[in-house]
């Protein structure tokens, strides 16, 4: 059990280190925009398989966000930046 906790802690530290960089932030923003975190997973007329696929993709990104456990203000700022990019095409 101790080995599992140490491994999880090391992976957590690695994720925090990666997503604390400018490149990591760009990747996280890309994942948020491209994996249905800011878009609906259901669109009228699509199959339940399509919805499940999109929800699964979104779930992975949300799990990553939860796992890296950043300060909530970090994500508020990130979402504001994403909204600006979507709105103004930056």
N, C-alpha and C positions, 0 to 999 in steps of 0.2 A: 504494500500500500504506500509506503514511504517513497519508493521509486516512482510510482505513478504520480504522486503529488509533486515530486521534484521535477519530473518531466513536464507536467502541466505548468508548473511555475516558470520553467525555462522557456517554454513556448509562449507563455503570456508575456514574459519579459521581452522576447524577440519581437512579438507582435507590437508591443508598445514602442519599442525602439524603431521598428520599421515605419509605423504610422505616425511617428513624431517628426519625421523628416518631411521636407517639401515634396519629395517624390512620393512618399507614402501617402501624404494628404491628397495629391493629385490622383493616385490610384484609388483611394477610398472614395473620393468624389465621383470618379468614373464609375465605380461599382454601384454607388448609390443611384446615379442617374441611369445606368444601363440595366440594372437588375430589378426594376420595378419597385424600388423603395419610395420614389416620389410619384409614381404612376399607378393607376389602378391595376390590379391583377386580373380583373374581369372586364371584358368589353362585350357589349351586346352582340350576340350571334356566335360567339366562340364556344368551343366545346369545353366540357368539364376537364378534359385532359390538358387543354391549353391553360386553363385557369390554375390547375394543380401544378403545372410546370412553372408558370410564372411565380406562383406563391412559394414554391420550393426554392427558386433562385433568390427571391426576396428574403426568405428565411435564412439562407446562408449568410447574406450580408448583415442582416440584423443580429444574427448570432455573433458574427465577427465584431460588430460594434459593441455589443454587450460584453464580449470577452476581453476586448482591450481596455474596457472600463475607464474611459477618459471622463474628465469633468463634463457635466452636461452642457456647460457654456461653450465648450469646444464644438459640440454637435450643433448647437444653436447657430453659432458663427458659420460653421460648415454649410448648414442648410440655407442660411441667408445668402452665402456666396453662390450656392447651387441655384437658388431661385433667381438671383441676378443674372447668372449665366444663361439660364433657360429663357428668362424674360428678354434680355438684351443681346443674346447670342454671343457672349464673350467666350 
